[in-house]
Amino acid sequence: MRDLAVDAAVTGGNGRYEAELVPDWSAWGPVGGYVAAILARAALAHGSLPRVASLSCHFLSVGRFAPVDVEVTTLRRSKRAESVRCSMRQDGTAVADALIWLASDHLDGLRHDAAAMPDVPAPEELRSFAELIPDPDPPMPPMWNSIEGKPLVWHDDVGSRPLGEPYYGAWYRFPGHTTDDMARQLVILDTIAWSAVWHAHPPDSGFIAPNLDLNVQFHRPAPESEWLFGEGTAEVAENGLIGFRNRIWSDERELLASASGQLICRPDRTTPR
């Protein structure tokens, strides 16, 4: 089990930071949420404020599992909020760019909470992927060695499963994770978009759809929440693009973060069209 907080760590200062893309966080390459977590950690290391309020990340190329450089520039700073731009490069190639707002803690302001989590079973009422598919063939991507997932819906015969709505929900926990709740949320918000799309199409559709971008608003932290419920919707797929909206909830059923973005369809070379 990998510790995401350790694997997303950065070193450096004065606007220039270094990190290493670890192969344990791979799916079709380095997971986008993992890349975004490194950029967010660089923003926090550079900035003067303690929390990420929002993040908008563009994924520009698939990075290699090797060191990366992150350049951070402050665009605007005040007592309440700070805007920074983070650029990840690897041997001169652009991997990802993000605009990130940092914010002060304990800000005064208006308060309300109208978010209602779906009425779903608790994680202890569901079976994990390890129980549902103890010997997956082909093996699950390496990232799932460090994440335990419990889906709301499962079909033993994946090849003949009925097509459903482009929605997906599951509980997740990171058994090896110690700190940095934001990184957990980013990984789930990034990966669950494709899960929602996959639910609505046959496994041999002939396409995959990696993220072009990930845009996240962080509402509240929940580092003490062992399980996180992630839900994703992808209501429109048209002209090679698939828009998504995802949310993360704590095990106390409070909304932690909301996300949106765009996937782009690419031919899947591993399955017949």
N, C-alpha and C positions, 0 to 999 in steps of 0.2 A: 504494500500500500504506500503510495507516494503522498507526501505532504505538499499540498498545492501552495501553501504559504511560502514554503522554502523554494519550490520550483519556479515561482513567479517573482522571486526577490531580485532587486537591482542593486548595483554598487556604483559609486561615482559621486559626482557633484558638479556644481556650477553649470548646470544645463546639459551635461554629458554623462550618460549612464550606460552601463553594460549589463547584460543578462544572458542567459543561455536557454535556448529552446530544448526542452527535455523530451525525448521520444516517447516517454510514458504518457504524455498528453497528446496523442495523435489519433486521428480518425482518417480523413482524406489527406492528412498533413497535420501540422500543428493546429489544434482546435482554436477557432477564432476567439472564443471566450477566454481562452488561456492567453493568447496574444494580447487581447484587450486588457486583461488583468495586469500584465507586465507594464503596459503603457500607463495604466492607472497608478500602479505603484511608483513609477517614475515621476508622474505628476505630483503625487503626495510627497515624494522625497525632495522635489524641487520647490514646491509651493510653500506658502506660509500658513495655510489653513488645513484643518485636520480631516476633512471628509470629502468624498466625491459626491456631488449633487447630481450631475448628469454627465453622460459620455456619449460621443458620436464618433464611431470608428469606421474607417474605410479599409477593407482588406485588399491590398494592391497586388500581392503575389504570394505564392506558397513558399514560406521560409523553410530552410533546411534545419535539421536538428544540430545546431551549432551556435556559437556566440552571435549575439546581435548588439548593435549600437542603438541607443535611444537618445535623441536630441529633444530637449524640452525648452520651450520659449514662453515667457509670460506675456500675455496679450493685454490683460487689464487686471489691476489689483485694487481692492477696497477692503474695509474692515469686515464686510459681510461675505464677500464672494471674490473669487479669483479665477480668471480664464487663462488656460494654458494650452499650447499646441504641442503634441508629442509625435515625433516621427521615428519609426523603427526602420533601420537599414541593416543590410547584411552584405558585406563585401561590395558596397556601393549600390545595391539593388533595394528599391523601396519595398518593404514588406507590409507596413500598415501605417496609417496616419490617424490621429484622433484629436478632436477638440474636447476638452474636459473642463467643466466648471467645478471648482472646489468651493466649500462653504464653511463658515464658522459653526461651531457647536452651540446648542442651546439658544438659537435665535428666537427673539420675540416675534409673534405674528398670529394670524388667524389660525383656528384649529377646527377641523371636522374630519370625519372618516365615514364615508358612505360605501366603502368597498366591502363586498360580501363574497367570501370564498364559496365555491361550489360545494354542495353537500356530498362529499366523497368519503369513502371508508378511511379510517386511520391506518397508518403504515403497518401496524401489527396485525391488521385484518387481511393483508395482501401478501402474496408470495413474491419473492425476489426473482430477478432474472436468473440467478444461480440455481434456484430451485426449479424454475420453469424450463430452463435449457442448460442442464448440467454439463453437457458436452457439445457446445455449439460447433457446427461445421458449415461454413468456415468459422474460425475463431472470431470472437468479438474484437473490435479495435482496442488497442492497448489502454486507452483512457478508462475503459470500463473495469480494469483491474483495480482501480483506485476509487471507484464510485459504486455504491450499491443502489440499485433502482428497483422500485416496486410499481409496475404499471397498473392502471385501473382496468384495462382490458387486455386480454391475451388470447391468441388462437394457437393451439398446438400445431396445426397444419398451416404454416405461414403461406405456403404456395397457393392454397385454395381458400384463404380467408376471405370473408365478404368485405367488399369495399364500404367504407364508412365516411362520415363527415371528416373534413380536414381539421380535426381537433385531436389533441393528444394530452393526456394528463398522467403524471406519475410522481411518486414520492422518491426523493433522492437523499442520500447521505454520503459523506466523505470520511470513512473510518480513520484514515491516516492524517486527517487535516487537524491543525492546531489553532490557527488564528486566521484573520483576514476573511471575514464573512463576505466581503465584496467579491473576491475571486470566485468563491463557490457560486454565487448568484450569476456571475458573468458566464461561467462555463455552461450552466444549465440553460440560461436564456438564449445562448447561442445555438446549442445543439438541439433543443426541443422543436425548433422551427421545422427542420427536416422531418422529424418524427410525425408532426401534424400532416405534412404533405404526403408522406409515405402511407399513412392510414387511408388516404383517399384514392390510391393508385395501386395497381398490381406490382409485386416485387420485380417483375421483369419488364417494367415500363420502358427501359432503355435509356433512362436519364438519371443523373444525380443533380443536385441543386445546391451548390455551396453559397455561403452568404457573401453578398457584395458589401453589406454594411451591418452594423448593429448600433442601435440608438437606445440608450437606457436612461431612465429616471429612477434614482434611488430614493425611496420614501422613508425607510427606517432600517437600522441594522438589527440583526438578531443573532449575534455570535453564539448565544446559548442554545439556539434551536438546533437539535441534532438532525432532524429531518426537515427538508424543504420540499414543498409541493410546487412543481412546475407545470404550467399548462400553456399550450400553444395553439393558435388558430392560424390558418392560411386560407382565407376565404376566397381569394381570387388568384388564379393562375392563367396567364394570358400572354401571348407573344413572347414566350421564353422567360418571363419574369413571374415571380411568386411573392406577393406581399404577405408579411406575417405580423402578428401581435402576440406577445408572450407575457406571462406574469409569474411571479414567484411569491409564495405564501409561506409563513412560518408554521411550525407545528402547533402554535397557539392560534392559527388561522387569521393572522394579520398580513395584509399586503405589504411586501417588502420592496418590490421593484417592478416596474413595467418596462416593456421593450417593444420596439418595432424595427422593421428592416425589410430588405429585399433580397430574395434568392435569385440566382440566374441558372437556368437549365443548361446542362452540358451532357453530351452523350456519355453513357456509361459503357466503357469498353469491356467490362467484365461480364455483362449479360447480353443475350441476343435481343435485338429491338423487336 
